[in-house]
Amino acid sequence: MKKVIHEIIVIARTATYFAIVFLFMMVMKKLSLEDYNIEFTGVSQALIGALIMSKVILLLELVKPTPWVQRQPAVVYVMLRTFTYTLGVLVVVLLEKIYESRHKADGFGNIASYVFTHRDIYHVWANTLAVSASIFFFNAFAVVQRLLGKNGLAKLYFSVPLNTIKQIDFLAKKSSPQAN
């Protein structure tokens, strides 16, 4: 039961992050389209997308990095995870567009050609780039959270007053030969 509750909390936390990002993207799209008097509502898409994204990311977190990646600086891990997740997002979005376009072209080859030449392709690239940025920050903060320990990031931002934070080079202390 503890494991189930922990899983629900982790999914809720991750889904909340992506819900905020996707709702922000939705508001940006709505404001951009308002100039052209185009109505857009995507709250349900943003929330469902956040739930799906959080579950997929949590499943992919079960894939452990290779020994080579573990020996590299954290940025390599963050960039590889971000690239992998972004590639997955791009494939899913393109498959969705292909499915939506299936009645507009004859045959699969024509559908793929139609999707890549249709004006909606720019929305695919824009959404993929925005989601990629959100995935990058998610992965980067996961590394920082691992460094700071359980609830370390929350303690840093919500418990420690700004005037008590001093420039502490704890990374140098951790990586110094004396610490090892």
N, C-alpha and C positions, 0 to 999 in steps of 0.2 A: 504493500500500500504506500509506503514511504517513497518507493521508486516511481510510482505512478504520479503522486503529488509533485515530486521533484520534476518529472517530465512535463507536467502541466504548467508549472511555474516557469520553466525554461522556455517552453513554447510561447507562453503568454508574454514573457519579457521580450523575446525575439520578435514576436508578431506585433507587439506594441511599437518597437523601433521601426519596423517596416511599414506599419500602418501610418505612423507619423510622416515618414518619408513619402509614401505613396499618396497620402492625402495632400501633402505639400505640393507634389507634382500635379495632382488633380487641380488644385487651386490655381497653380501657375498656368495650366492649360486652359482652365475656365477664363482666367483674366485675359489671356492672349486671344482667345476666340471671341470674347466680348466685344472687341474692337470691330469684328465683322458681323455682329448680331447673330452669332451661332450659339445655340444653347448646348451646354454640355454638363452632364451630371455623371459622375463615376464613383460615387461614394462606395457603392456595393462592390464595384470592381476593385477599388483600392483596398478595401477591407478583406475581401476574399483573396486577392493577390498577396496581401501581407501574410495571411494564414498559410497559403500554399508555399510562399517563399520561405517562411520560418520553418516549416516542416521539412522542406527539401534541404535547407541549409543544415538543420540539425541532423538529418540523415547523412549528409555528406561530411559532417564533422566526425562521424564514426570512422571514416577513411583516414587512417593515420598517415602522417607524412613519412616518406622514405627516409632511411638513415642519411642519405646525401642531403636532403632538405633540412633535416634536424641539425646538421653540422653547419648550415649556412646562417647568415644574419637573418633576423626576423622578417626583414623586408622581402626576402626571397619567398618565404612562406606566405606572407600576405599577398604578394603579387601573383603567385601561382594559384592560390585559392581564388583570388579575385578573377583572374583570367578564366579559370575552370568554371566558376559559377556564372560568369558573364556569357561564356560560350553556351552554357546550358540555357540561360535566359533567351539568348538570341535564337537558338534552335526552336525553343518552345513558341516564341512569338512568331517566327517565320512559319512554323507548322500551323499555327492558329490562322495566320493570314492565308496560307494555302488552302486550308479547310474552308475559310470564308469565301474564297474565290473559285471554288471548284465548279460552280455553275456558270462562270463567266468565260471559261476557256475549255477547249476540247483536249483532253488528255493531260497527263501529269506534267509532261515537259512544257506544255503551253501554260499550265497553271503557274509553274515556277517562274517562267519568263514573264508572265503577267504580273506576278507579285513584285518582282524586282524592277519592273518598269512602271508600275503604277505609282501615282503620287503619294500613296500612303507609306511607301518605303521610307520616306524621310521621318515619319512618325515612329517607325520601327527603330531606325537608327537613333533618334533622339531619346526615345524611351529606354533603349538598351544602354545608351551612354549614362543616362541619369540613374538607372538601376545599378549600373556598374560602379558609379561613384558611391552609392549607398552601400553596396557590398564591400567596397574597399574600406570605407570607414568602419563598417561592422567588423571586418577582419582585423583592422588595425587596433580597434578598441579591445577586441578579444585578446590580442597579444599584451596590451597594456594591463588589462584585467588580470591576466595570468601572472604578470610581473608583480602587480600590487597585491595579489592574493584575493581570497574570497571577500566580496563586497568592498574591495579596496578602492575601486573607482567611485562607488557610491559614497564611501566615507570621505574620500578626497573632495568630492564636489558638494556633499550635503552636510558634512559634520565638521570639517576643518575651516575655521574662519580664515579669510584671505590674508589678514595681517599676521597670522601665525605661520603661513607658508613661507619658508625661507629657501633660498637656493641651496638645495642639497644634492650633491652629486652621488646619489646612492647607486646609480648604474656603474660608475667608476669603482666604487667600493666593492660591488658584487663581482666585477670582472677583474679586479686586481688579483695578482698572484697570491697575496696574503689571505684573501677571502677563500681561495680554493685550498 
